[in-house]
Amino acid sequence: MTSPWAGKKVIFAISLVTALVVVGVVLVTSSGGGGSAKDRPQRARPREQVDLAARIDDFTRQTIRRSAFRPPTALERRAVADGVGLYLDGRRAEAGRRLAEVDFGVSAFTDTATGRPFAEFADRARESTRGWGRVYVDLPQAGRPAAKWSVQVPHPVADADSEKLGVGAWRATPGGVLVLAGANRRAGKDGAADVAHRRDTVFHAVCAELIARRLPGIQVHGFADSTEPDYDVIVSTGRGDHGRTWGEGLAAALSRQGFDVCRVWVRRCSLEGRTNVQGRAAADAGLSFLHVEFSRTVRKSPERITRAVKAIREAAGPAGGAARPGAGARAGAGARADEGTGMSADANEGAVVG
């Protein structure tokens, strides 16, 4: 004869089995079918929508303006440049690991003004103490090119509102890489943060990586109105003349937009950018480079900035970044030779910024 206790155990076991079956059915139903999570496709998270201009404006006001500067070691600047290069090659997992070695990271967003996706490379740990800057890469999509040119902003804050010209140029011409310094040029000791005249910076290491990939560059600066009162813009090809066709096209487009332009290859002007180290590296590589100075009157006016950006877009063709076979692929390690320490100061550029 069965005891009451044995009967209760049977009832408990049946109830437990039933409960497990019900839970299993619920889990399978909610997941949309059988199989492990590994077997099922992962649902992609939508990219965050951001206004890139507002994001960089916040970064400039809240971080760059008060940032300290700590010179990077050769290994640190190489790690960031390698990370950017790997990402451009489509090796994104490797890029993330390389960047993580120096507490940098990469995030993907969509710019609300253009609807274009982009990647942001930024310091994850000490952005306001190291001051190494950021990089923005326009991500290729169907019908749009991979990276084919760069716009460089070496002196945010010191050349007030020059970053607005950089963002405008990046937005106007797809396929751009925007390289932005992370500290005031006066933040470092003995000019260490003046990235336009230093080879031992993250800024220069990234630009050298882009030069090695045959990406032409335009670098935007600012000058005080009193420095060249007869001109709104000074256009130079820097140390070399490989960007001459591009420069002539830009100067003509700026003139059509109503600006008075000093063409350095025609007459002497202040702030010619001959000692700019990114320009020198481009010249040594036989690559187009433009050093463009905008007056304070231009930079403080949204309407004038819009017209300047239109001119940059109109002149983008002569840059030739995508026209040559192999543009965007790394050409070798030649550009890395410029990464040693050292400063080449331009007395004109140090004293008359806007």
C-alpha positions in Angstrom: 0.0 0.0 0.0 1.4 3.4 -1.1 2.1 5.9 1.7 0.6 9.5 1.5 4.2 10.8 1.5 5.2 8.9 -1.6 2.1 10.2 -3.4 3.0 13.7 -2.6 6.5 13.2 -4.1 5.0 11.9 -7.3 2.7 14.9 -7.6 5.6 17.3 -6.9 7.8 15.7 -9.5 5.0 15.9 -12.1 4.4 19.6 -11.3 8.2 20.4 -11.6 8.4 18.7 -15.0 5.3 20.6 -16.2 6.8 23.9 -15.0 10.0 23.3 -16.9 8.2 22.4 -20.1 6.1 25.6 -19.9 9.2 27.7 -19.3 11.0 26.0 -22.3 8.0 26.7 -24.5 7.9 30.4 -23.5 11.6 30.8 -24.1 11.5 29.2 -27.5 8.4 31.1 -28.6 9.9 34.5 -27.5 13.2 33.8 -29.3 11.4 33.1 -32.6 12.4 29.4 -32.8 14.9 26.8 -31.7 18.7 26.9 -31.9 21.3 28.5 -29.7 21.9 32.3 -29.5 25.1 31.7 -31.3 23.2 30.3 -34.3 20.8 33.2 -34.5 21.7 36.4 -36.3 22.4 39.3 -33.9 20.1 42.2 -34.1 22.2 45.3 -35.1 21.9 48.3 -32.9 21.1 51.4 -34.8 23.8 54.0 -35.0 23.3 57.0 -32.7 22.3 60.1 -34.6 24.5 63.1 -33.8 25.1 66.6 -35.2 28.8 66.4 -35.9 29.2 70.2 -35.9 27.6 70.5 -32.5 29.6 67.5 -31.2 32.9 69.1 -32.2 31.8 72.5 -31.0 31.1 70.9 -27.5 34.5 69.2 -27.6 36.2 72.4 -28.5 34.6 74.5 -25.8 34.4 71.9 -23.0 37.6 70.0 -23.5 40.2 71.5 -26.0 39.9 75.0 -24.5 41.0 73.8 -21.0 42.9 70.7 -21.9 46.5 70.0 -20.7 48.9 68.3 -23.1 51.1 65.3 -22.4 53.5 64.5 -25.3 52.9 60.9 -26.5 55.7 58.4 -26.7 56.7 57.0 -30.1 54.8 53.8 -29.3 51.7 55.7 -28.3 51.4 57.8 -31.4 52.2 54.8 -33.6 49.4 52.8 -31.9 46.8 55.5 -32.7 48.0 55.9 -36.3 48.0 52.1 -36.8 44.5 51.9 -35.4 43.3 54.5 -37.9 45.1 52.7 -40.8 43.7 49.3 -39.8 40.2 50.8 -39.7 40.6 52.3 -43.2 41.7 48.8 -44.4 38.4 47.4 -43.1 40.2 45.4 -40.3 38.0 46.9 -37.6 38.5 44.3 -34.9 42.2 44.7 -35.2 41.9 48.4 -35.2 39.9 48.3 -31.9 42.5 46.2 -30.2 45.4 48.4 -31.4 43.7 51.5 -30.2 42.8 50.0 -26.9 46.5 49.5 -26.1 46.7 53.3 -25.5 43.1 53.8 -24.2 41.7 55.0 -27.5 38.5 53.7 -29.0 36.4 54.0 -32.1 32.6 54.6 -32.3 30.2 54.8 -35.2 27.6 57.5 -35.6 25.4 59.0 -38.2 25.6 62.8 -38.9 22.1 64.3 -38.7 23.0 67.1 -41.2 24.2 64.8 -44.0 22.7 61.4 -43.1 26.2 59.9 -43.6 27.7 57.4 -41.2 31.1 58.2 -39.7 33.6 56.8 -37.2 35.1 58.8 -34.3 38.5 57.9 -32.9 38.9 59.4 -29.4 40.7 59.1 -26.1 38.6 56.9 -23.8 40.4 57.7 -20.5 42.3 61.0 -20.4 41.1 63.2 -23.2 41.4 66.5 -21.2 44.9 65.7 -19.8 46.7 64.1 -22.8 45.2 66.4 -25.4 45.9 64.1 -28.3 42.9 65.0 -30.4 40.3 63.1 -32.4 39.9 61.7 -35.9 36.7 61.4 -37.9 36.3 59.1 -40.9 33.5 59.3 -43.4 32.4 55.7 -43.8 31.8 54.4 -47.4 28.4 53.2 -48.5 26.9 52.3 -51.9 27.6 55.1 -54.3 30.0 56.9 -52.0 33.8 56.6 -51.9 36.1 55.3 -49.2 38.5 57.7 -47.7 40.2 59.8 -50.4 41.3 63.1 -48.8 41.9 64.7 -45.5 41.1 68.0 -43.8 43.3 68.9 -40.9 42.6 71.4 -38.0 45.8 71.8 -36.0 45.0 74.9 -34.0 41.5 74.9 -32.6 40.9 77.6 -30.0 44.1 79.4 -30.9 42.7 79.8 -34.5 39.2 80.5 -33.2 36.4 78.7 -35.2 38.8 77.0 -37.6 37.2 73.7 -36.6 33.9 75.0 -38.1 35.7 75.3 -41.5 37.0 71.8 -41.0 33.6 70.3 -40.2 32.0 72.2 -43.1 34.6 70.9 -45.6 34.3 67.4 -44.3 30.5 67.5 -44.8 30.7 69.1 -48.2 32.9 66.5 -49.8 32.3 62.8 -49.1 35.3 60.5 -48.5 37.0 62.8 -46.0 39.1 62.2 -42.9 39.0 65.0 -40.4 42.1 65.2 -38.1 41.5 67.5 -35.1 44.1 68.5 -32.6 43.1 68.0 -29.0 44.7 71.0 -27.2 45.4 74.7 -27.6 48.7 75.1 -29.4 50.0 76.9 -26.3 49.0 74.1 -23.9 52.3 72.2 -24.0 55.7 73.1 -22.7 58.1 74.7 -25.2 55.6 74.4 -28.0 55.0 70.7 -27.6 51.3 71.1 -28.4 51.8 73.1 -31.6 51.1 70.1 -33.8 51.6 71.9 -37.1 55.3 72.3 -36.2 55.9 69.0 -34.4 56.6 65.5 -35.7 56.3 63.9 -32.3 52.5 64.1 -31.9 49.5 61.9 -32.5 48.2 64.5 -35.0 51.3 64.2 -37.2 51.4 60.4 -36.9 47.8 60.1 -38.2 48.5 62.6 -41.0 51.7 60.7 -41.9 49.6 57.5 -42.1 47.2 59.2 -44.5 50.0 60.5 -46.6 51.4 57.0 -46.8 47.9 56.0 -48.2 48.2 58.8 -50.8 45.4 60.9 -49.4 45.9 64.6 -50.2 45.3 67.1 -47.4 44.0 70.6 -46.8 45.0 72.2 -43.5 42.9 75.1 -42.3 44.3 77.9 -40.1 43.3 81.4 -39.0 45.0 84.8 -38.9 44.2 88.2 -37.2 42.7 90.7 -39.6 45.6 93.1 -38.9 48.2 90.6 -40.2 47.1 90.8 -43.8 44.4 93.6 -43.9 44.1 93.4 -47.7 43.2 89.7 -47.8 40.4 87.4 -46.5 42.3 84.1 -47.3 45.9 83.1 -47.9 46.2 80.0 -50.1 49.6 78.1 -50.2 50.8 74.7 -51.3 53.2 74.7 -48.3 56.8 73.6 -48.9 56.0 71.8 -52.2 54.0 72.6 -55.3 52.3 69.3 -55.9 48.9 70.9 -54.9 49.3 73.8 -57.4 46.4 72.9 -59.6 44.2 72.3 -56.5 45.3 75.6 -55.0 44.6 77.6 -58.1 41.2 76.0 -58.3 40.5 76.9 -54.7 41.7 80.4 -55.0 39.5 81.0 -58.0 36.5 79.4 -56.3 37.1 81.6 -53.2 37.3 84.7 -55.4 34.0 83.8 -57.0 32.6 83.7 -53.5 33.6 87.3 -53.0 36.8 86.8 -51.0 40.1 88.6 -51.5 42.7 85.9 -51.9 46.5 86.0 -51.6 48.0 83.3 -53.8 51.4 82.5 -52.4 52.8 81.3 -55.7 52.0 84.7 -57.2 53.2 87.1 -54.5 54.7 87.0 -51.0 52.2 86.8 -48.1 52.4 86.2 -44.4 51.8 82.7 -43.1 52.8 80.8 -46.1 53.1 77.5 -44.3 56.6 76.6 -45.6 57.7 75.1 -42.3 54.5 73.2 -41.6 55.6 69.6 -41.0 52.5 67.9 -42.5 53.1 70.0 -45.6 56.7 69.0 -45.7 55.9 65.3 -45.3 53.4 65.6 -48.2 56.0 67.4 -50.3 58.6 64.7 -49.6 56.0 62.1 -50.7 55.0 64.0 -53.9 51.5 64.5 -52.7 49.1 67.4 -52.9 48.8 69.6 -49.8 47.2 73.0 -49.2 47.8 75.3 -46.3 44.9 77.8 -46.1 44.6 80.7 -43.7 41.3 82.5 -43.1 40.9 85.9 -41.5 39.1 86.4 -38.3 36.4 88.2 -40.2 35.7 85.1 -42.2 35.9 82.7 -39.3 33.5 84.6 -37.1 30.7 84.8 -39.7 28.5 81.7 -40.3 27.6 83.1 -43.7 31.2 83.6 -44.8 32.1 80.1 -43.5 29.3 78.7 -45.7 30.7 80.5 -48.7 34.3 79.3 -47.9 33.1 75.7 -47.6 31.3 76.0 -51.0 34.6 77.0 -52.5 36.4 74.1 -50.9 33.8 71.7 -52.3 34.0 73.3 -55.7 37.8 72.9 -55.8 37.8 69.3 -54.4 38.3 67.7 -57.8 41.8 68.8 -58.5 42.9 67.2 -55.2 43.1 64.0 -57.2 42.9 61.7 -54.2 40.5 59.2 -55.8 41.7 59.6 -59.4 45.0 57.8 -59.0 45.2 54.1 -58.8 45.9 52.9 -55.3 44.6 56.0 -53.6 43.7 55.0 -50.1 45.9 51.9 -50.0 49.1 52.2 -47.9 52.0 53.0 -50.2 54.7 52.0 -47.7 56.5 53.3 -44.6 58.1 56.3 -46.3 55.9 58.9 -44.5 56.9 57.5 -41.1 60.3 59.1 -41.4 58.8 62.4 -40.3 57.7 61.1 -36.9 60.9 61.8 -35.0 60.9 64.4 -32.3 61.8 68.0 -33.2 60.1 71.4 -33.8 60.4 73.8 -36.7 58.9 77.0 -35.6 57.6 79.7 -37.9 57.8 83.0 -36.2 55.1 84.5 -38.3 52.6 81.8 -37.5 53.3 81.9 -33.8 52.4 85.6 -33.3 49.5 86.5 -35.4 46.8 83.9 -35.0 43.2 85.1 -35.0 
